[in-house]
Amino acid sequence: RYGRAVAAVELHPAPVFIIGHWQAGHSLLHHLMSQDEQFGHVTLLHSVLPKCFLTLEPTARRFLRNRLGKTRRVDSFALSLDAPQGDDMALAGLSDISIYHAYTFPRHAAEAFRRAVLLEGLSADEVSRWRTTYYRFLQKVSWHTGRTRLLLRNATNTGRIPQILKIFPQAKFVHLRRNPYAVYAAQSRRWSELLALWALQDELPQAGDDLVFDFYRQMMERYFADSATLPANQLAEVAYEDLRDAPLQTVRDVYNQLEIPGFDRAEPRIAAYLAAEPGRLAGDEAVLDEAACHMVARHWGFAIERWGYRSPLLNAATLNPAKLNPATLESSVS
């Protein structure tokens, strides 16, 4: 019914991709920038019905009107069929290359990560089909929203920059970084929550924490290598802490660096969203014990040093200094 119309869609050559490791603040930035009416974005409707949302939208809306909860289970963002959503859930319904398959089949999580994030172990034909599938889905989203320039959120794309550039050579990237100690505190919890929601297998070949540490290292090492050659107007680096403390100025800086027009028109809508959601900007200091801090420093020290973050062990408000092991504190300071 819609095939010809969708195939005829010409997407804007410079969509904006929000990337970075999970738990780095993507949802907040996505919700803020999606207030800008120049952008189309993937919604929950698109993600849960990626093959047929154009045909089944009226039925889906009637069926789910009173069945959706008020907020998402993995965070506190409002839940609705029109709310901004990451696109990897949609790709899980269209392809076997999606990080969601790691949550569904956790015994094969490491393999799913390599395939979905690093695109390793795939043939050239498989990678080509993935690009085609992704582009076709984005055409459907564009046709449905009536906007050719898309704002897309997907942490998995942090490891796919070269392939994204093959689809959109002028793509813009916003990379969110966050204190790795806070990332670990959030991601270790979320891994368990996602398995409870999605898993069809009970046993893990690898402990959850091992996977969290390993996935972060692989993703960020790939990102550091792939992003090194991007020009300044195609990559904006954003600290989550800056977004939390000065959201309007931080978003304005993103527009300016990436040479995206229209911030002055979008600013009132972004400000209105912030006024309606004051809890979005609450502090998020990581609360970790000594052993966890030591593990994070050992596994992710390369990122901690690169971005200049501090260990929570140095924050007297987080841990009681009287209870600290001097050897652990010395290691964390180093």
Secondary structure, 3 states (H helix, E strand, C coil): CCHHHHHCCCCCCCCEEEECCCCCCHHHHHHHHCCCCCCEECEHHHHHCCCCHHHHHHHHHHHHCCCCCCECCCCCCECCCCCECCCHHHHHHHCCCCCHHHHHCHHHHHHHHHHHCCCCCCCHHHHHHHHHHHHHHHHHHHHHHCCCCEEEECHHHHHCHHHHHHHCCCCEEEEEECCHHHHHHHHHHHHHHHHHHHCCCCCCCCCHHHHHHHHHHHHHHHHHHHHCCCCCCCEEEEEHHHHHHCHHHHHHHHHHHHCCCCHHHHHHHHHHHHHHCHHHHCCCCCCCCHHHHHHHHHHHHHHHHHHCCCCHHHCCCCCCHHHCCHHHHHHHHC
